[in-house]
Amino acid sequence: MNFKELANQYKQELFESVLPFWLEKSQDKECGGYFTCLERDGEVFDTDKFIWLQGRQVWMFSMLYNNVEKRQEWLDCALLGGEFLKKYGHDGNYNWYFALNREGKPLVEPYNIFSYTFATMAFGQLSIATGNEEYAKIAKNTFDIILSKVDNPKGKWNKIYPGTRNLKNFALPMILCNLALEIEPLIDEDYLNKTIDNCIHEVMEVFLRPELDGIIVENVTENGELSDTFDGRLVNPGHAIEAMWFIMDLGERLKDQKLIARAVETTLKMIDYGWDKKYGGLFYFMDRKGYPTQQLEWDQKLWWVHMETLISLLKGYYLTGSKECLDKFKIIHEYVWTHFKDKQHPEWFGYLNRQGEVSLSLKGGKWKGCFHIPRGLYQCWRTLERIDEKYGEK
């Protein structure tokens, strides 16, 4: 395998196809922020703006500006979204709405913790890009609010009746593993280390279940026990696999080879568990007892699941030299580039049916924006370059 050629393949797709698409099609120069509801060719089909996707795009272009090249068009794009979010995205106390109309008027209350996490990531990177202390303050204040909401992420908008079946969800400790490193320059070291330790514990000791042969479940009880219910049996292979490259990054930072090895082992375990042996690709949702899921989209093959899997496998191979990581990467790389890449228009498809056929041709919407495809291409490109330096051609 020629890692240098592969690195160039991912890099070229990022810079020549995906980023130009979002720069050209998504920027709302009139009202600020970004359009994310985009048809296959980039035509805008709805102008509502979703805070978590706005934050992701601010983060994306700020991160590229900080880590790749000081391109003014990248910074300008990030500022377009950052200023829109600063002005309209929250209620004045950094409670971040879920959705706004085009002009910035609130549509959906601040119930979704991902609005907060991606606002933190956005303003953290934007503060580094600009040196603007106001952006750093927004990131730090929002991060504090996130930590205060760990036990009840939805706050007063939680629909669950209290006391009967209080479950905690994998999503927040998972994203905190990544978020902590994202804003490391902005927060106190002791505070950071405590957050990291707690996140690793939750992910690797609470949601990862040895008694289930090492798979990760999506929900457990408040006491960290399994729950034999619809939600308690739910498994999301993509979430688990994505979390493992966050854990690998933390393991590399901490120089903890045992933690890295466990993350690699879990990545491989979850791929085997979630792989569709009939049609290929990874399932979206599964039930750990094999019962029917209540998620009707359970057998869809989604863009983000497969991009995150590529990242985890490449990082696993780089950090451990695991042949199994490399072998699985080859299979999923082929699946991804065959099924998700649009060969006629820029950017990639997001939604396939179980058989691997495109079920929605849109390039962006309420759930898909400028994030998993470009971040995945970026991470794969960078990691393949590191692999080439370390191992050479295989």
Secondary structure, DSSP 8 states (H G I E B T S, - for coil): --HHHHHHHHHHHIIIIIHHHHHHHTB-TTTSSB--EE-TTS-EEE--EEHHHHHHHHHHHHHHHHHT---HHHHHHHHHHHHHHHHHSB-SSS-B-SEE-TTS-EEE-S--HHHHHHHHHHHHHHHHHH--HHHHHHHHHHHHHHHHTTT-TTGGG--S-TTTS-EEESHHHHHHHHHHHHTGGGS-HHHHHHHHHHHHHIIIIIIEEGGGTTEE-SEEETTS----STTTTEE-HHHHHHHHHHHHHHHHHHT-HHHHHHHHHHHHHHHHHHB-TTT-SB-S-EETTS---S-TTTT-EEHHHHHHHHHHHHHHHHHH--HHHHHHHHHHHHHHHHHTB-SSSSSB--EE-TTS-EEE--SBSSS--SSHHHHHHHHHHHHHHHHHHHH---
